[in-house]
Every structure is written in structure tokens, then in C-alpha cells.
Amino acid sequence: MSEHRTASIVRTTKETDIRCTLDLDGTGVVDVETGVPFFDHMLDAFGRHGLFDLTVRAQGDVDVDAHHTVEDTGIVLGQAFSTALGDKRGITRFGSQFVPMDEALVLAACDVSGRGQLHYDVALPIEIIGTFDTTLAKEFFIALAANAGVTLHVRSFSGENVHHLIEAAFKAAGRALSAACALNPRIEGVLPSTKGTL
């Protein structure tokens, strides 16, 4: 592979200003600052375990709450995936990963289908970690899947500690997307679709 598949996306609204660079063929070098410390920790886990080189700089109306910042980061990261994937020729297309984190066990499975959608079933016993509203994890994955054009399933099978559950979800999603985006040398230049389009 002579060139890495990369993208740089900027999105500015009245609520947020987000800049993201993504290298699908990286080594897990992550540098994120969103103003939401727990979310930074989750993005770090996502990138490091997915082996994506990821830089995010986000400024948002976190004085209101973190919703716009988290959701809009998902939008921008999803757009970065879509751009970096290009015409999708030669990709593996499907990926799945179970991730255990102590008592928590989470599955992420994805299809780079062009039909962006999230199916999410992660039982979270509390609603706040520090200052982070745990419902925002789902909002992030909705935005990521929709804008990346990826069908993404995230499902918990066990877990009591909400930090472990969410972190396992981000790690699993990173690993599953990494597998799906990987180039398969057996189908070099071929679009993995019976329809002829993704």
C-alpha cells in the first residue's frame, strides 16, 4: 500500500467548530481535545484500538451541555471515514469485534454498506459519568454511522460498570471498523458488492 487513505474535515456551526484528520492506515496515534474529558478518553480508545491516526479539535457550547459537541464530532468523524474510504474498492467491508472489559462484554459489528444506520442496545445503569451524560454515547454512534454510510450494531451482553460498558463499546467499534475498512489483497480493486455499488 503506497499511500495512506486520509481525510481532513472541518465543520463550523453556531454551536460547534470541529476539525478532524483521519488516517485509516495509521498506527493508533491519537490527539483529541473536545472540551469533554470523558469523551476525549473514549475517542482515544476508539482510535488507538482501531489503529487509526486521529486528530480532533472541537470547540462547542459545553457551557450548555456536551450534546452538540459529541454529536457534531460524530458527524465530522463519519464524514472523514466516508472521504478516506474513497470508492471503497478492495475493502473487506464487514467487521465485528467482541471486547471484554472486566465484567462488561460488548459486541460491535459493521457493514460499510452505504446505508448509514445504528442499531444500539447497551444497557447503562447510570446516566452520568463525571459530567458526561451517558446517553451521548448513542448520539455519537448515530452520527458516526449515518455520516460514514456504515450499518453499525453495538450491543452489550454483560456489564455493571457504565465506564467499562461505554469504553468497551468504543473499543469494539474501533476494532470492527478497522477490520471492515482494511484492504483485502485477494480482491484488490474490486468493489465487494453484488449490486456493483456501495
N, C-alpha and C positions, 0 to 999 in steps of 0.2 A: 504494500500500500504506500504509494509515493506521497500522497497529500492527505492531511487530516481533513475530516468533514467538520467544518466550523460554521458558526453563525454569531453575529453581533446584532442585538435588537435593543432599540430604545423606545420607550413608551411614556409619554407625558400627558397627564390629565390634570384637572383641577384638584384632584385628590392625591395623586402619586406621580413620582418621577422615577422610572426604573430603567436601569441599564444592565444588560446581561450579555456575557460572552460564553459560548459553549463549544467545546471540542469533544465530539463523540468518541474520538480515538485517543483520548488522553490517558493519564495515569492516576487520576483521582486527586489532582491539585485543585483545592477549593479555597476561594477567598470571597466571603459573603459578609455584607453589612446591610441589614434591613431595618435596624432600629427596633427589632423584635428579637431579643436574645434567644428564646427557646426555638423560634423559627430558624434563626441562624444555625443553631445546633442541628436541627433536622435537615436543612439543606446541605450542611457539611456531611452528614451521614449519607444522604442521598448521592451526592457527588463522589465521595470517597469510595463507597461500596459499589457504585456503578462504574467506577473508573472514568468518570467524565471530568475533564478540566472545566471548572465552572467559576465564573466571577459574577457576582451580583452586587450592585449598588442600588439601594432603594431608599427613597425619602417619601414618606407618606404622612397622612394625618393621624399619626398614632396617638395624638392627644385626645382624639375622639375614641378610637379603638384600633386594633390591628387588622380589622377586616379588609379594608381596601388594600392595604399593603400586601397582605398574604394572598388575596385573590389575584391582584394585578401582577404579582410576581409569578404566580402560576400561569397567567395569560402569556407573559413575556417568555417564560421558560418553555412553554408549549410551542410558541412561535419559533423559538430558537431550535427546538428539536425538528420541527417541520422544515425549516430552512436548511439546517445542516444535513438532513436526510436526502435532500435534493429529489431526484427522480425515483429513489428507493430501489434501484436496480441492484441485485446481488445481496440484499439484506436477508437475514434469517427470518424476519417478520414476526415470529411468535417467540415469547419468552415467559418463563414462570419461575418463581423462587419462593420457597418457604424460608422464613427467617425466625429462629427461636431467639428470644432474649429473656433469659431466666425463665419465669413461669409463662411468659407470653409466647404465642406462636401465631404468626401472621403469614398469609399467602398473598402474593401479588402475581397476577397473570395478565399478559397483554398481547394485543394483536395490532400491528401497525397497519390498520385496515383502511384508513382514510375516513372512518366513521367514528369520530371522537365522541366517546361516552364513558361515563364512570358507573360502575356497579360496586357499591361500598357497603360492607357490613362489618363494622368494627365496634364492638361493644365497649364503650368507655364509661367507667363507673363514676367519674367525676367530671366536672365541666371546666375547671380552671387548673392550669399548672403555672405556678407563679402568677404572671399577669396574662398568660396565654389562654385564650378561650379554645378549648379542645375541639369544638365544632368547626374551627377554621381549618383543621387538617383536611376534612372532607371538601371544604370550599377550594382549597389549594388543588387537590387532586381532580376535582371537576374542571377547573380552569385549565390545568395542565393537559388532561386528556382531550378536552374539546379543541384546544388550540394546536395540539400536536397531531390531531387526527388519529388518535390511538384509542382502541377499546381497552379499558383498564378495569380489572377486577381487583379489589382489595378486601380481604376477608380475614377476620380473626377466628382462631379455633380455641384459644385459651388465653387467659391473662387476667390479672387483677390490678397490676400497677399501670396506671394510664401512661406514664412516661415510657415504660417498656413497650406498651402496645403501639403508641404512635411512632416511636423510634423504629421498632421492628417494621412498621408499615412503610416508612420512608426508605429504610434499607432494602426491603423486599422490592419496592417499586423501582429503586435504582438498579438493582441486580436484574430484575425482569426486563426493564427497558434496555439495559446494556446487552443482554442476550438477544433481544429482538432486533436491535439496531446493528448488531455485529454483521460484518460482511462474511458471506459463506463462499469460500473459493470454489465449491462444487457448482455454483450457479452464477459465476461471475458474469455481470452484465445482463442477467435475466431478471425480469420482474416476477416475484413469487406470487402470481395470481392467475387463476384460471380465467378470470374476466379480462385480463390484459390491462388492468388499471388498478391502482390503489389510491 
